Amino acid sequence: MMVDTGLMKLQFEYDGWANARVLGVAAGLSPEAFLKDLGSSFGSIRNTLAHIISAEWAWLERWNGTSPKQMLDPAGFPDVAALRTRWAQVEQDQQAFLGSLTQERLAADISYCNLQGEPVTLPLWQLMLHMINHSSYHRGQVTTMLRQVGGKPVSTDLVGFYRGRKR
């Protein structure tokens, strides 16, 4: 089984749309709410958003032949503006990668070392879909945390993206 490049690009368009929506809501939080430890996987909304962007960066690095040894430090993102700056760079790099993506490359195996230093080899298309799924999972956690601090989350459902997109 394989996914074609057009569908993969559409999925990345969705990922960027969903990330922007979540960042928009987070930007309206007080610094205290943004940094409050809510007992989730990464503690705070800031740390969870930093994990998402860190993972998106790490996956892109792997697809380009480099295996990061650690994730980005959440402390490097004191506010949403800092997250948006890093996200813009990662999305620009993702778009450059997608611009050169071919069916052959999408089907090819990618070998990398995970954060524990273990070697892994999987087809690129599986890794790319994993990254999008991973980001969706953690955006769902952010939705719950936003409710815990009195924020009003927005939908990032894939079908909502499709409905709002011009065909």
N, C-alpha and C positions, 0 to 999 in steps of 0.2 A: 504494500500500500504506500501511496505517496500523495503529497499535496502539491498543487501547482504554484508557481511563483505569484500569479495574480491573487490567489486566495491568501497566500502568506502575507503579501503586501496589505491586503484588506484587513487581515487580523492585526497587523502592526498599526494600521490606521486606527482600529478600534482601541488598541492598548493605549495609544497616545491620547485619544479622546477621553477615555475613562480616567487616565492619570490626571489629565488637566481638570476634569470635573472634581475629582477628590481634592486636588491641590487648591482649587477655588474655594471649596468649603473650609479647608484647613486654614486658609489665609484669613478667614474671619474670626478665628479663635483668639482668645487672650493668650499671652505667653504661658501663663500658668496652666491653662487647659491643654495647650499644645505639648507641654513637657510633662504633664502629670502622669505618674506611673499608675496604670489602670490594671496591672496584673495580666496583660495579654502576652502573647509570645515574645514581643520585643518591648514590652512595658508601655511606652507612650505612643501617642500618635506620631510625634516626630521620629521616634526610633523605628516605627513600623514603616513609615514613608521612606526613611533613609535605607531601610532594608530592601524595599522594592527597587529603588533606584540603584542601589549597590548591586543587587542581583542582576538587574538589566545590564549594567555596565560589565559585570563579571562574565555574563554569558556572551556578550559581544566580543569581549577580549578573547574568550576561548574560541569562538568561531573564527577569529582572526589569527589564531595560532599561539596565543599567550595564555598561560594558566595563572591567574592571580592567586596569591598565597593567603590573602585575607580580604575581607569585605571592607568597604569604606567605613570610617568611624562616624557614627551618628553625631558626635560632638562637633564635627565639621559643618553641621547644618543647624545653626542657632535659630533659624526662622524659616518660614516658607519661601522667602525670597532666595535664600541660599540653596534650598532644594530645587527651586525652579531654574536657577542658573545652571546647576549641574545637570538637571533633567534636559534642559535645552541642548546642552552639548552631547549628551548620550543619544538623544533623539536625532540630532544632526548626523552623528556617526552611524546610527541605525539606518537612516535614510540612505546614506552613502553605501552602506553594505547592501541594502535591499536593491539599490540601483544597479548593482553589478551582479545580482543573484541570477543564476541560470538554473534550468531544470536539472542539469548534470550536477551542479554544486549542491543543490537542495537534496539530491538523492545520495550524495557522497557521505561516507563516514567521517566523523570528526573525532579526533582523539585529544584528550586533555587530562589534566590531573585535577581532581576535586580538591576541596579545601583541606582534606585530610591527607593529601598527597597521593591518593590512590588513582591509578590510571583507569580511564573510562573511554569507551568508544561506542558511539551511536550515530545514526544518520542525522545530518543537520536538520532536516525537517522536524524530527522528533524533538530535538533540543529547542528549536525555535517555538514550537507549540507548547512545550513545557514552560518556557519563560513566560509566555502570555498567560498560561493557566496559573502559574505561580503568582504573578502580579495580581490576577483576579482574586485569588484566594486571600491574599493579604489586604487588598482593597476592601474585601468583605469584613475583615477584622477591623479595619479603620472605620467602617460604617458603624459597627457596634460601639467602638470607643467614642465616636462622635456623639452618639446618643447618650453615652454615660456622662459626657461633659456638657450636655445641653445643646450640642450642635445639631444642625438639621442636614442629614446626609442627602445626597442626590443619587438617583439610580445610575448605575453603570452597567446595566444589563445589556448584553450583546444585541438582543432584539430591539432595544431602545436606540442603540447606535444605528442599526439597519433602518429602522423606521424614520430616523431623522436625516438619513443620508440620501442625497440625490442619486438616483440610479444611473 
